[in-house]
Amino acid sequence: MNLQVVWFKRDLRVVDHEALSRASLLGPVLCFYQVEHEYWQLPDTSNRQWLFIRESLFDLAEQLQNIGGRLVLFEGNVEVALKQILCNFGHFTLHSHEEIGNLWTFERDQKVARWCRQEHIDWREYAQFGVVRPISKRKSRFKAHWDEWISRPPSTVSDNSYFINAELPSELKLSNLPTLVTYDELDCPLRQLGGRTNGLLILESFLNHRSERYRGSISSPLTAESGCSRLSPYLANGCLSLREIANAVLLAQKKVQNSFWKKSLHDYYTRLWWHCYFIQTFESNHHMEHVALTSAMEKLDRPFDAEKFEAWKMGRTGWPMVDACMRCLHAHGWINFRMRAMLVSVATFSLSLPWRPVAEWLAKLFVDFEPGIHYPQIQMHSGMSGNKTLRIYNPVNQACDLDKSGIFVKRWIPELRDISHTWIFEPWKSKGYLKTGVKSEGGSFYPAPLVDFEIVHRTAKAKITELRAQHNIIAAKGFNEQNQKRSRSSSKSSRKRKATDDNERNQLSLF
């Protein structure tokens, strides 16, 4: 029987791993992961992301060991690794999950596909999420397809599987996995730890305790840290499968008696659907990583201002809620979705910065960076998708609504800890105001806002209104919010909740 080679990418688990499951039925299996140094030099990758993956690789190696296998590590070009496998073992079948990543990974996969054709290697790819590649293969509406995919039984490794555990001459020892693959401008001391073992603990705590507060706690950064699932990095890197999470949520929903808790679990389950919906949207509009979905929106005057960009990315805009969120993101590698949207809105609308450097900086900070979610959201919240609804977040209103006592702001901006609560969200109005900033009673310094929000807000709306009058701007395919809405009950109680529910749904707070 031919050798079956499993290429692990962003699917660092053994449970519900279709590529591994299929390979285990066909012959002896060799499992490998490629450390691709070129990938880690891209503008949307970071060492904080790598450290999470590094921990996940140690965990994956242990998972494979428990079923009799071994993880082989290579570094450099994946085609070179495949050539070595071919040279040492002869002809093989390659198995992997489809990676719907950035343009670099797509082009790398195209090169691998060409090599496989040249060497007559059969490469079999399997869906990682409820997403179809190419879209022409989908035989039903997306929701129906997703429901069918999520209901499939989880993939299992054959009890009769046989693994190749021989060492290869050029493989990288697990103990020699580098800790530094690229330079990060900032450390991430509070990031979540990688690996399936840690992911399962997070899932357990969410389903057994934290999910009760999910509904109503995901918008404020003060409550979202514990109220959100915190599973996003484990999904993005495949430590847990989306199917096993969805099924665990449905099981938990059946067990709980509290109606509010049931609704919270339902809300989270719905966001797993949204997760795949946006990845499918990205798959269908893959150019959005580099090009605005609505080209006319590129006519907005958004020159790159290095001083404003530096102030925004380092949490020194002068808007306390914005800066607190950015500094929290620096330290955790995570911030809740609504605050991610605010950071994009402030950068692109309030500070009139171009969306591409904004997208790249945030991607580097997100330990849970998922291209299929990140780039559609950047396009939406920067106005590049052509949506009728402008998401221009008022930093002061957001702070007043979501951090009423200023606890979150004071936690992340020590310069403002001595400021009166009256002025905590608008310190430039306090007695210590200077043209360049604010000095608290303790003598620490915090800058004044870079721009007047009300003025730039009016200017942005006027420019966009003018653009829409000049061009027939419609929402990009997959971004029409009216068409995205799922069917709802027509009962009176449903109609009463409509405004609130639509607002929550349009935030698309996935995790």
C-alpha positions in Angstrom: 0.0 0.0 0.0 1.2 3.5 -0.8 2.3 5.9 2.0 -0.3 8.4 3.1 1.2 11.7 4.0 -0.8 14.1 6.2 0.2 17.8 6.0 -0.9 19.7 9.1 -1.4 23.4 8.6 -4.0 25.4 10.6 -5.6 22.2 11.9 -3.4 21.3 14.9 -5.4 18.5 16.4 -6.1 14.8 16.0 -9.8 14.7 16.9 -12.3 15.3 14.1 -9.4 15.7 11.6 -10.8 14.4 8.3 -7.4 14.4 6.4 -5.9 12.2 9.1 -9.0 10.0 9.3 -9.1 9.3 5.6 -5.4 8.7 5.4 -5.5 6.2 8.3 -7.9 4.0 6.3 -5.7 3.8 3.3 -2.2 2.8 4.4 0.8 3.7 6.6 0.7 7.4 7.6 3.4 10.0 8.0 2.4 13.3 9.6 4.4 16.5 9.1 4.2 20.2 9.7 6.2 22.9 7.8 7.7 25.9 9.6 7.6 28.3 6.7 9.9 31.2 7.5 8.9 33.2 4.5 5.3 33.2 5.8 6.4 34.8 9.1 7.9 37.8 7.3 4.5 38.8 5.9 3.0 42.1 7.2 0.0 40.4 8.8 1.9 37.8 10.8 3.7 38.1 14.1 5.8 36.2 16.6 2.9 36.2 19.1 1.0 34.2 16.6 3.9 31.9 16.1 4.3 31.3 19.9 0.7 30.1 20.1 1.3 27.8 17.2 4.6 26.5 18.7 2.8 25.5 21.9 0.1 23.9 19.8 2.7 21.8 17.9 4.0 20.4 21.2 0.5 19.5 22.1 -0.1 18.0 18.7 3.0 15.9 19.0 1.7 14.5 22.2 -1.7 13.8 20.7 -0.1 11.8 17.8 2.1 10.0 20.3 -1.0 8.8 22.2 -2.3 7.1 19.1 1.0 5.6 18.0 2.2 8.4 15.6 4.9 11.0 15.5 4.9 14.6 14.2 7.7 15.2 11.7 8.8 18.9 11.5 10.5 20.5 8.5 11.4 24.2 7.9 11.7 26.2 4.7 9.9 25.4 1.5 7.2 22.8 1.7 8.0 21.5 -1.8 11.5 20.6 -0.7 10.1 18.6 2.2 7.7 16.8 -0.1 10.6 15.9 -2.4 12.5 14.5 0.5 9.6 12.3 1.5 9.3 11.2 -2.1 13.0 10.4 -2.2 12.9 8.4 1.1 9.6 6.6 0.8 8.7 6.6 -2.9 5.3 7.5 -4.3 2.7 8.7 -1.8 -0.8 10.3 -1.4 -0.9 13.7 0.2 -3.8 14.6 2.5 -4.6 18.1 4.0 -7.3 20.4 5.0 -8.1 23.3 2.6 -6.5 26.5 4.0 -8.5 29.6 3.3 -5.7 31.9 4.3 -4.1 35.0 2.9 -2.8 35.4 -0.7 0.6 34.0 0.2 -0.8 30.6 1.5 -3.1 30.4 -1.6 -0.1 30.9 -4.0 1.9 28.4 -2.0 -0.8 25.9 -2.3 -0.9 26.5 -6.1 2.8 25.8 -6.3 2.3 22.6 -4.3 -0.5 21.5 -6.6 1.7 22.1 -9.6 4.5 20.0 -8.1 2.0 17.2 -7.2 0.8 17.1 -10.8 4.3 17.0 -12.1 5.2 14.1 -9.8 1.9 12.3 -10.3 1.1 12.7 -6.6 -2.6 12.6 -5.6 -3.3 15.5 -3.3 -6.7 15.2 -1.5 -8.0 18.3 0.3 -10.9 18.4 2.8 -13.0 21.2 4.1 -11.9 22.6 7.5 -15.1 24.6 8.0 -18.6 24.7 6.5 -17.1 26.4 3.5 -17.0 25.3 -0.2 -14.0 25.7 -2.5 -14.7 26.5 -5.3 -18.1 28.1 -4.7 -19.4 26.5 -7.9 -19.3 23.1 -6.1 -21.9 24.1 -3.6 -25.3 22.5 -4.4 -27.5 24.4 -1.9 -27.8 27.8 -0.2 -25.1 28.5 2.3 -27.2 28.0 5.4 -28.5 24.6 4.2 -24.9 23.6 3.2 -23.6 24.6 6.7 -26.4 22.8 8.5 -25.6 19.6 6.6 -21.8 19.9 7.2 -22.2 20.6 10.9 -24.4 17.6 11.3 -21.9 15.1 9.9 -20.4 12.7 12.5 -16.9 13.7 13.6 -14.0 12.1 11.7 -12.1 9.4 13.6 -8.7 7.7 13.2 -8.9 4.1 12.2 -8.1 1.6 15.0 -6.0 -0.3 12.5 -3.9 2.7 11.5 -0.2 2.3 11.1 2.2 5.3 11.5 5.7 5.8 10.0 7.9 6.9 12.9 11.3 6.8 11.2 13.4 9.9 11.4 14.3 11.8 8.3 17.7 13.3 7.7 16.7 17.0 7.5 13.8 17.1 9.9 13.7 19.7 12.6 13.7 18.3 16.2 10.7 19.3 18.3 13.1 20.5 21.0 14.7 22.8 18.5 11.6 24.6 17.4 12.5 28.3 17.3 10.9 30.7 19.7 11.6 33.7 17.4 10.6 33.6 13.7 10.0 37.3 13.3 10.4 40.5 15.2 7.4 41.9 17.1 7.4 45.6 18.1 5.5 44.8 21.3 5.4 41.9 23.7 2.2 40.0 24.5 2.5 39.0 28.1 -1.1 38.1 28.7 -1.9 36.1 25.5 -3.8 32.8 25.7 -1.6 29.7 25.6 -1.8 27.5 22.5 -2.7 23.8 22.2 -5.7 21.6 22.2 -5.4 20.8 25.9 -5.7 24.5 26.8 -8.5 24.9 24.2 -10.6 22.2 25.8 -10.2 23.8 29.2 -11.5 27.1 27.8 -14.4 25.3 26.1 -15.3 23.6 29.3 -15.3 26.8 31.3 -17.4 28.5 28.7 -20.0 25.8 28.4 -20.2 25.1 32.2 -20.1 28.6 33.6 -19.2 31.6 31.4 -21.7 31.1 28.6 -24.6 32.0 31.0 -23.5 35.6 30.7 -22.6 35.5 27.0 -25.8 37.3 26.0 -25.4 40.9 27.1 -21.8 40.8 28.0 -20.0 40.6 24.7 -20.1 44.3 23.8 -18.3 45.9 26.8 -14.5 45.2 27.0 -15.0 45.1 30.8 -17.3 42.0 30.7 -16.3 40.5 27.3 -12.9 39.2 28.6 -14.8 36.5 30.6 -18.2 36.6 28.9 -17.0 35.8 25.4 -16.0 32.2 24.6 -12.3 33.0 24.1 -12.2 30.1 21.7 -11.2 32.1 18.6 -7.4 31.4 18.6 -8.1 27.6 19.0 -10.5 27.8 16.0 -8.2 29.9 13.9 -5.4 27.4 14.4 -7.5 24.3 14.4 -6.7 23.1 17.9 -10.5 22.5 18.2 -12.8 21.7 15.3 -15.7 24.0 14.7 -18.0 21.0 14.4 -17.0 19.6 17.8 -17.6 23.1 19.4 -21.0 23.4 17.7 -22.1 20.0 18.8 -20.9 20.7 22.4 -22.9 23.9 22.4 -26.0 22.1 21.3 -25.5 19.4 24.0 -25.0 22.1 26.7 -28.1 23.9 25.5 -30.2 20.8 26.0 -28.9 20.3 29.5 -29.4 23.8 31.0 -32.8 24.8 32.4 -32.3 28.5 32.6 -34.1 30.1 29.5 -31.6 33.1 29.4 -28.7 30.7 29.4 -30.3 28.7 26.6 -30.6 31.9 24.5 -27.0 32.8 25.2 -25.9 29.4 23.9 -28.1 29.8 20.9 -26.6 33.2 20.2 -23.1 31.7 20.3 -24.1 28.8 18.0 -25.4 31.4 15.5 -22.1 33.1 15.5 -20.4 29.9 14.6 -22.6 30.1 11.4 -21.4 33.7 10.9 -17.8 32.6 11.3 -18.1 30.3 8.3 -20.3 32.8 6.4 -17.6 35.4 6.4 -14.9 32.9 5.5 -17.0 31.8 2.5 -17.4 35.5 1.6 -13.6 35.9 1.7 -13.2 32.8 -0.4 -15.5 34.3 -3.0 -13.8 37.7 -2.9 -10.2 36.8 -2.0 -8.9 40.0 -3.5 -10.3 42.0 -0.6 -7.0 41.4 1.3 -5.4 44.1 -1.0 -8.2 45.7 -2.9 -11.3 47.6 -1.8 -14.5 45.7 -2.5 -16.1 48.9 -3.8 -13.5 50.7 -5.8 -15.3 54.0 -5.7 -14.8 54.2 -1.9 -11.1 54.3 -2.6 -11.7 57.9 -3.8 -12.1 59.0 -0.1 -9.2 61.3 0.9 -7.3 59.0 3.3 -3.6 59.8 3.0 -1.1 58.0 5.2 -0.2 60.2 8.1 2.7 58.6 10.0 2.2 60.7 13.1 -1.5 59.8 13.4 -0.9 56.2 12.6 1.8 55.9 15.2 -0.5 57.5 17.8 -3.3 55.2 16.9 -1.3 52.0 16.9 0.4 52.8 20.3 -2.8 53.9 22.1 -2.1 57.6 22.1 -5.0 59.1 20.2 -6.3 61.1 23.1 -9.6 59.2 23.2 -9.4 57.1 26.4 -11.6 54.2 25.3 -9.8 53.8 22.0 -6.4 53.9 23.6 -7.4 51.6 26.4 -8.6 49.0 23.9 -5.5 49.3 21.8 -3.2 48.9 24.9 -5.3 45.9 26.1 -4.9 44.4 22.6 -1.1 44.9 22.9 -1.0 42.9 26.1 -3.6 40.2 25.4 -3.5 39.7 21.6 -7.3 39.8 21.9 -10.1 42.3 22.3 -13.8 41.8 21.9 -15.3 42.3 18.5 -17.2 45.5 19.0 -14.0 47.2 20.2 -12.2 45.8 17.1 -14.8 47.5 15.0 -14.3 50.8 16.9 -10.5 50.7 16.4 -11.0 50.3 12.7 -13.6 53.0 12.5 -11.5 55.5 14.5 -8.5 54.8 12.3 -10.2 55.1 9.0 -13.0 57.5 9.5 -12.0 59.7 12.5 -8.2 59.8 11.6 -8.8 59.3 7.9 -6.0 56.7 7.6 -5.9 54.3 4.7 -7.4 50.9 5.5 -4.5 48.6 4.4 -1.9 49.6 7.1 -4.7 49.5 9.6 -5.6 46.0 8.6 -2.0 44.8 8.7 -1.2 46.3 12.2 -4.3 44.8 13.7 -3.7 41.4 12.1 -0.3 41.3 13.6 -1.7 42.0 17.1 -4.5 39.4 16.9 -3.3 36.0 18.2 -6.6 34.7 16.7 -5.9 36.2 13.3 -8.3 34.5 10.8 -7.9 36.1 7.3 -11.4 35.0 6.3 -12.9 37.0 9.1 -10.4 39.8 9.5 -10.4 41.2 6.0 -14.2 41.2 5.5 -14.6 43.0 8.8 -11.9 45.5 7.9 -13.7 46.2 4.6 -17.0 46.6 6.3 -15.9 48.9 9.2 -13.7 51.1 7.0 -16.5 51.6 4.6 -14.8 49.8 1.7 -17.6 47.3 1.3 -20.1 50.0 0.2 -22.6 49.4 3.0 -25.4 51.9 3.4 -24.9 51.8 7.1 -21.8 53.8 8.1 -20.1 52.3 11.2 -18.6 55.5 12.6 -18.1 54.9 16.3 -18.1 57.8 18.7 -15.3 57.1 21.2 -16.9 59.1 24.0 -20.3 57.5 23.5 -18.8 54.1 23.4 -17.0 54.7 26.7 -20.1 56.1 28.4 -22.2 53.1 27.2 -19.7 50.3 27.9 -17.5 51.5 30.7 -19.8 53.7 32.8 -17.5 53.8 35.8 -14.3 54.1 33.8 -12.9 50.9 35.3 -11.6 49.6 32.0 -10.1 52.9 30.9 -8.2 53.4 34.2 -6.9 49.9 34.1 -5.2 50.4 30.8 -4.4 54.2 31.0 -2.5 54.9 34.2 -2.1 58.5 33.1 -5.8 59.0 33.8 -6.1 57.2 37.2 -6.1 60.5 39.1 -8.6 62.2 36.7 -12.1 63.0 38.1 -14.8 60.5 36.9 -16.5 63.6 35.4 -13.8 63.9 32.9 -12.5 60.4 32.5 -13.8 60.0 29.0 -13.1 63.6 27.9 -10.0 64.5 29.9 -9.3 67.4 27.6 -12.2 69.2 29.2 -10.7 69.0 32.7 -9.0 71.8 34.6 -5.6 70.5 33.7 -6.2 70.8 30.0 -3.3 72.0 27.8 -3.2 72.4 24.0 -1.0 69.4 23.8 -2.7 67.2 26.4 -3.8 66.7 30.0 -1.8 66.5 33.2 -3.4 64.6 36.0 -2.9 65.4 39.7 -0.1 62.8 39.8 1.7 64.7 37.1 1.4 62.0 34.4 0.7 63.1 30.8 -2.0 62.1 28.4 -2.4 63.7 25.0 -5.4 65.7 23.7 -7.4 64.1 20.8 -5.7 64.3 17.5 -8.8 65.7 15.8 -12.3 67.0 16.7 -14.6 64.0 16.3 -17.7 66.0 15.5 -16.0 67.9 12.7 -14.4 64.9 11.1 -17.6 62.9 11.5 -19.6 65.6 9.6 -16.9 65.8 6.9 -16.7 62.1 6.4 -20.5 61.8 6.0 -20.5 64.6 3.6 -17.8 63.1 1.4 -19.4 59.7 1.3 -22.8 61.3 0.5 -21.1 63.1 -2.4 -19.4 59.9 -3.6 -22.7 58.1 -3.6 -24.3 60.8 -5.6 -21.5 60.6 -8.2 -21.3 56.8 -8.3 -23.9 54.0 -8.2 -22.5 52.5 -5.0 -24.1 49.3 -3.8 -22.9 46.9 -1.1 -20.4 44.3 -2.3 -21.8 40.8 -2.8 -22.1 39.1 0.6 -22.2 42.4 2.5 -25.8 43.4 2.0 -27.0 43.3 5.6 -30.7 43.1 4.7 -30.0 39.9 2.7 -27.8 38.5 5.5 -30.6 38.4 8.0 -31.9 35.0 8.9 -35.6 34.2 9.0 -37.3 35.2 12.2 -40.6 34.7 13.9 -43.4 37.2 13.1 -44.7 37.2 16.7 -45.3 40.4 18.6 -42.5 39.6 21.0 -40.1 39.2 18.0 -41.2 42.5 16.6 -40.6 44.2 19.9 -37.1 42.9 20.0 -36.4 43.7 16.4 -34.4 47.0 16.9 -32.2 45.5 19.6 -31.7 42.2 17.8 -30.9 43.9 14.5 -28.3 46.1 16.2 -26.7 43.0 17.9 -26.7 41.1 14.6 -25.2 43.9 12.6 -22.3 44.1 15.1 -21.5 40.6 14.1 -19.7 40.0 17.3 -18.4 36.5 16.4 -16.6 35.5 19.6 
